[in-house]
């Protein structure tokens, strides 16, 4: 049976990562064009940069969650062989999907954090056009939050299927407890 304590710990880590990603989406940096006091040039002023910290926090919490599941399941490649069954087949499929969703979520969070931290220092002097105050597109952290949610669901199913397959692990020669060839009584 799957460890309930592990599933609760992973759920809490995923929940915190999801909350931080949603908060990062809500608190993305915005910019406005401000004119210098002497009215010689325009420049960009950015508001709070808290979304970058939220994005990095979500990144780290999701990474901790994934690491915990992979250590508990021995990353599916180490340990004794699993019995060929439906649970093992689902564990393989969910393992691949889990890593795919995890990588997409991490890329969204990392790219969003880096892009949100970027502030243009562009000024316009003697130019009629305002500076381009670049900001993060809406939805990058939201996509990361969506993939955190999907990762959270898939990695729990993966661990449960892996645990079921591990309980019924492969035992050579019928698993009767003896390693030799079974022989009948001599009459």
Secondary structure, DSSP 8 states (H G I E B T S, - for coil): ---HHHHHHHHHHHHHHHHHHHHHHHT---EEEEE-TTSSEEEEEE---HHHHHHHHHHHHHHHHHHHHHHHTGGGTSSS---SSHHHHHHHHHHHHHHHHHHHHHHHHHHHHHHHH-----EEES-SS--------TTHHHHHHHHHHHHHHHHHHHHHHHHHHHHT---GGGGSS-SS-------
